[in-house]
Amino acid sequence: MQPLAPQGTPRRCPRAGLENPACPVTALILASPLADRDMKVHLTAGALIAIGIGLWIVNKAVLRARGED
């Protein structure tokens, strides 16, 4: 039996889909051109992901320089 989650907490796709293999597949389909969205949406999403990865790299470098690896 799963512990109760606070009301409003999403219960689908816990832990990045490790309990339900359909979740990552659904996410990939919705993020792909198969979702029939304008290409501008995909380019914007790609740019945001690239920015997030860049910030993650900067964060890792700062933590490593401060010795908080």
Phi and psi in radians as a Rosetta constraint file:
Dihedral C 1 N 2 CA 2 C 2 CIRCULARHARMONIC -1.423 0.35
Dihedral N 2 CA 2 C 2 N 3 CIRCULARHARMONIC 2.521 0.35
Dihedral C 2 N 3 CA 3 C 3 CIRCULARHARMONIC -1.149 0.35
Dihedral N 3 CA 3 C 3 N 4 CIRCULARHARMONIC 2.644 0.35
Dihedral C 3 N 4 CA 4 C 4 CIRCULARHARMONIC -1.236 0.35
Dihedral N 4 CA 4 C 4 N 5 CIRCULARHARMONIC 2.364 0.35
Dihedral C 4 N 5 CA 5 C 5 CIRCULARHARMONIC -1.698 0.35
Dihedral N 5 CA 5 C 5 N 6 CIRCULARHARMONIC 2.669 0.35
Dihedral C 5 N 6 CA 6 C 6 CIRCULARHARMONIC -0.993 0.35
Dihedral N 6 CA 6 C 6 N 7 CIRCULARHARMONIC 2.616 0.35
Dihedral C 6 N 7 CA 7 C 7 CIRCULARHARMONIC -1.060 0.35
Dihedral N 7 CA 7 C 7 N 8 CIRCULARHARMONIC 2.380 0.35
Dihedral C 7 N 8 CA 8 C 8 CIRCULARHARMONIC 1.604 0.35
Dihedral N 8 CA 8 C 8 N 9 CIRCULARHARMONIC -0.117 0.35
Dihedral C 8 N 9 CA 9 C 9 CIRCULARHARMONIC -1.345 0.35
Dihedral N 9 CA 9 C 9 N 10 CIRCULARHARMONIC 2.249 0.35
Dihedral C 9 N 10 CA 10 C 10 CIRCULARHARMONIC -1.132 0.35
Dihedral N 10 CA 10 C 10 N 11 CIRCULARHARMONIC 2.377 0.35
Dihedral C 10 N 11 CA 11 C 11 CIRCULARHARMONIC -1.942 0.35
Dihedral N 11 CA 11 C 11 N 12 CIRCULARHARMONIC -0.162 0.35
Dihedral C 11 N 12 CA 12 C 12 CIRCULARHARMONIC -1.455 0.35
Dihedral N 12 CA 12 C 12 N 13 CIRCULARHARMONIC 2.579 0.35
Dihedral C 12 N 13 CA 13 C 13 CIRCULARHARMONIC 0.996 0.35
Dihedral N 13 CA 13 C 13 N 14 CIRCULARHARMONIC 0.899 0.35
Dihedral C 13 N 14 CA 14 C 14 CIRCULARHARMONIC -1.154 0.35
Dihedral N 14 CA 14 C 14 N 15 CIRCULARHARMONIC 2.568 0.35
Dihedral C 14 N 15 CA 15 C 15 CIRCULARHARMONIC 0.841 0.35
Dihedral N 15 CA 15 C 15 N 16 CIRCULARHARMONIC 0.946 0.35
Dihedral C 15 N 16 CA 16 C 16 CIRCULARHARMONIC 0.991 0.35
Dihedral N 16 CA 16 C 16 N 17 CIRCULARHARMONIC 0.595 0.35
Dihedral C 16 N 17 CA 17 C 17 CIRCULARHARMONIC 1.478 0.35
Dihedral N 17 CA 17 C 17 N 18 CIRCULARHARMONIC 0.221 0.35
Dihedral C 17 N 18 CA 18 C 18 CIRCULARHARMONIC -1.195 0.35
Dihedral N 18 CA 18 C 18 N 19 CIRCULARHARMONIC -0.416 0.35
Dihedral C 18 N 19 CA 19 C 19 CIRCULARHARMONIC -1.610 0.35
Dihedral N 19 CA 19 C 19 N 20 CIRCULARHARMONIC -0.347 0.35
Dihedral C 19 N 20 CA 20 C 20 CIRCULARHARMONIC -2.345 0.35
Dihedral N 20 CA 20 C 20 N 21 CIRCULARHARMONIC 1.822 0.35
Dihedral C 20 N 21 CA 21 C 21 CIRCULARHARMONIC -1.136 0.35
Dihedral N 21 CA 21 C 21 N 22 CIRCULARHARMONIC -0.267 0.35
Dihedral C 21 N 22 CA 22 C 22 CIRCULARHARMONIC -1.283 0.35
Dihedral N 22 CA 22 C 22 N 23 CIRCULARHARMONIC -0.392 0.35
Dihedral C 22 N 23 CA 23 C 23 CIRCULARHARMONIC -1.120 0.35
Dihedral N 23 CA 23 C 23 N 24 CIRCULARHARMONIC -0.893 0.35
Dihedral C 23 N 24 CA 24 C 24 CIRCULARHARMONIC -1.126 0.35
Dihedral N 24 CA 24 C 24 N 25 CIRCULARHARMONIC -0.578 0.35
Dihedral C 24 N 25 CA 25 C 25 CIRCULARHARMONIC -1.138 0.35
Dihedral N 25 CA 25 C 25 N 26 CIRCULARHARMONIC -0.779 0.35
Dihedral C 25 N 26 CA 26 C 26 CIRCULARHARMONIC -1.070 0.35
Dihedral N 26 CA 26 C 26 N 27 CIRCULARHARMONIC -0.752 0.35
Dihedral C 26 N 27 CA 27 C 27 CIRCULARHARMONIC -1.091 0.35
Dihedral N 27 CA 27 C 27 N 28 CIRCULARHARMONIC -0.727 0.35
Dihedral C 27 N 28 CA 28 C 28 CIRCULARHARMONIC -1.139 0.35
Dihedral N 28 CA 28 C 28 N 29 CIRCULARHARMONIC -0.698 0.35
Dihedral C 28 N 29 CA 29 C 29 CIRCULARHARMONIC -1.137 0.35
Dihedral N 29 CA 29 C 29 N 30 CIRCULARHARMONIC -0.771 0.35
Dihedral C 29 N 30 CA 30 C 30 CIRCULARHARMONIC -1.182 0.35
Dihedral N 30 CA 30 C 30 N 31 CIRCULARHARMONIC -0.473 0.35
Dihedral C 30 N 31 CA 31 C 31 CIRCULARHARMONIC -1.559 0.35
Dihedral N 31 CA 31 C 31 N 32 CIRCULARHARMONIC -0.123 0.35
Dihedral C 31 N 32 CA 32 C 32 CIRCULARHARMONIC -1.657 0.35
Dihedral N 32 CA 32 C 32 N 33 CIRCULARHARMONIC 2.966 0.35
Dihedral C 32 N 33 CA 33 C 33 CIRCULARHARMONIC -1.105 0.35
Dihedral N 33 CA 33 C 33 N 34 CIRCULARHARMONIC -0.222 0.35
Dihedral C 33 N 34 CA 34 C 34 CIRCULARHARMONIC -1.117 0.35
Dihedral N 34 CA 34 C 34 N 35 CIRCULARHARMONIC -0.335 0.35
Dihedral C 34 N 35 CA 35 C 35 CIRCULARHARMONIC -1.355 0.35
Dihedral N 35 CA 35 C 35 N 36 CIRCULARHARMONIC -0.024 0.35
Dihedral C 35 N 36 CA 36 C 36 CIRCULARHARMONIC 1.021 0.35
Dihedral N 36 CA 36 C 36 N 37 CIRCULARHARMONIC 0.856 0.35
Dihedral C 36 N 37 CA 37 C 37 CIRCULARHARMONIC -1.876 0.35
Dihedral N 37 CA 37 C 37 N 38 CIRCULARHARMONIC 2.792 0.35
Dihedral C 37 N 38 CA 38 C 38 CIRCULARHARMONIC -1.097 0.35
Dihedral N 38 CA 38 C 38 N 39 CIRCULARHARMONIC 2.532 0.35
Dihedral C 38 N 39 CA 39 C 39 CIRCULARHARMONIC -1.060 0.35
Dihedral N 39 CA 39 C 39 N 40 CIRCULARHARMONIC -0.485 0.35
Dihedral C 39 N 40 CA 40 C 40 CIRCULARHARMONIC -1.042 0.35
Dihedral N 40 CA 40 C 40 N 41 CIRCULARHARMONIC -0.617 0.35
Dihedral C 40 N 41 CA 41 C 41 CIRCULARHARMONIC -1.116 0.35
Dihedral N 41 CA 41 C 41 N 42 CIRCULARHARMONIC -0.766 0.35
Dihedral C 41 N 42 CA 42 C 42 CIRCULARHARMONIC -1.186 0.35
Dihedral N 42 CA 42 C 42 N 43 CIRCULARHARMONIC -0.660 0.35
Dihedral C 42 N 43 CA 43 C 43 CIRCULARHARMONIC -1.172 0.35
Dihedral N 43 CA 43 C 43 N 44 CIRCULARHARMONIC -0.690 0.35
Dihedral C 43 N 44 CA 44 C 44 CIRCULARHARMONIC -1.118 0.35
Dihedral N 44 CA 44 C 44 N 45 CIRCULARHARMONIC -0.774 0.35
Dihedral C 44 N 45 CA 45 C 45 CIRCULARHARMONIC -1.092 0.35
Dihedral N 45 CA 45 C 45 N 46 CIRCULARHARMONIC -0.736 0.35
Dihedral C 45 N 46 CA 46 C 46 CIRCULARHARMONIC -1.100 0.35
Dihedral N 46 CA 46 C 46 N 47 CIRCULARHARMONIC -0.699 0.35
Dihedral C 46 N 47 CA 47 C 47 CIRCULARHARMONIC -1.127 0.35
Dihedral N 47 CA 47 C 47 N 48 CIRCULARHARMONIC -0.726 0.35
Dihedral C 47 N 48 CA 48 C 48 CIRCULARHARMONIC -1.144 0.35
Dihedral N 48 CA 48 C 48 N 49 CIRCULARHARMONIC -0.669 0.35
Dihedral C 48 N 49 CA 49 C 49 CIRCULARHARMONIC -1.140 0.35
Dihedral N 49 CA 49 C 49 N 50 CIRCULARHARMONIC -0.727 0.35
Dihedral C 49 N 50 CA 50 C 50 CIRCULARHARMONIC -1.103 0.35
Dihedral N 50 CA 50 C 50 N 51 CIRCULARHARMONIC -0.713 0.35
Dihedral C 50 N 51 CA 51 C 51 CIRCULARHARMONIC -1.091 0.35
Dihedral N 51 CA 51 C 51 N 52 CIRCULARHARMONIC -0.762 0.35
Dihedral C 51 N 52 CA 52 C 52 CIRCULARHARMONIC -1.081 0.35
Dihedral N 52 CA 52 C 52 N 53 CIRCULARHARMONIC -0.733 0.35
Dihedral C 52 N 53 CA 53 C 53 CIRCULARHARMONIC -1.143 0.35
Dihedral N 53 CA 53 C 53 N 54 CIRCULARHARMONIC -0.714 0.35
Dihedral C 53 N 54 CA 54 C 54 CIRCULARHARMONIC -1.068 0.35
Dihedral N 54 CA 54 C 54 N 55 CIRCULARHARMONIC -0.764 0.35
Dihedral C 54 N 55 CA 55 C 55 CIRCULARHARMONIC -1.138 0.35
Dihedral N 55 CA 55 C 55 N 56 CIRCULARHARMONIC -0.632 0.35
Dihedral C 55 N 56 CA 56 C 56 CIRCULARHARMONIC -1.115 0.35
Dihedral N 56 CA 56 C 56 N 57 CIRCULARHARMONIC -0.724 0.35
Dihedral C 56 N 57 CA 57 C 57 CIRCULARHARMONIC -1.121 0.35
Dihedral N 57 CA 57 C 57 N 58 CIRCULARHARMONIC -0.759 0.35
Dihedral C 57 N 58 CA 58 C 58 CIRCULARHARMONIC -1.074 0.35
Dihedral N 58 CA 58 C 58 N 59 CIRCULARHARMONIC -0.766 0.35
Dihedral C 58 N 59 CA 59 C 59 CIRCULARHARMONIC -1.048 0.35
Dihedral N 59 CA 59 C 59 N 60 CIRCULARHARMONIC -0.790 0.35
Dihedral C 59 N 60 CA 60 C 60 CIRCULARHARMONIC -1.077 0.35
Dihedral N 60 CA 60 C 60 N 61 CIRCULARHARMONIC -0.712 0.35
Dihedral C 60 N 61 CA 61 C 61 CIRCULARHARMONIC -1.144 0.35
Dihedral N 61 CA 61 C 61 N 62 CIRCULARHARMONIC -0.736 0.35
Dihedral C 61 N 62 CA 62 C 62 CIRCULARHARMONIC -1.136 0.35
Dihedral N 62 CA 62 C 62 N 63 CIRCULARHARMONIC -0.781 0.35
Dihedral C 62 N 63 CA 63 C 63 CIRCULARHARMONIC -1.088 0.35
Dihedral N 63 CA 63 C 63 N 64 CIRCULARHARMONIC -0.705 0.35
Dihedral C 63 N 64 CA 64 C 64 CIRCULARHARMONIC -1.145 0.35
Dihedral N 64 CA 64 C 64 N 65 CIRCULARHARMONIC -0.710 0.35
Dihedral C 64 N 65 CA 65 C 65 CIRCULARHARMONIC -1.155 0.35
Dihedral N 65 CA 65 C 65 N 66 CIRCULARHARMONIC -0.564 0.35
Dihedral C 65 N 66 CA 66 C 66 CIRCULARHARMONIC -1.477 0.35
Dihedral N 66 CA 66 C 66 N 67 CIRCULARHARMONIC -0.084 0.35
Dihedral C 66 N 67 CA 67 C 67 CIRCULARHARMONIC 1.380 0.35
Dihedral N 67 CA 67 C 67 N 68 CIRCULARHARMONIC 0.322 0.35
Dihedral C 67 N 68 CA 68 C 68 CIRCULARHARMONIC -1.792 0.35
Dihedral N 68 CA 68 C 68 N 69 CIRCULARHARMONIC 0.415 0.35
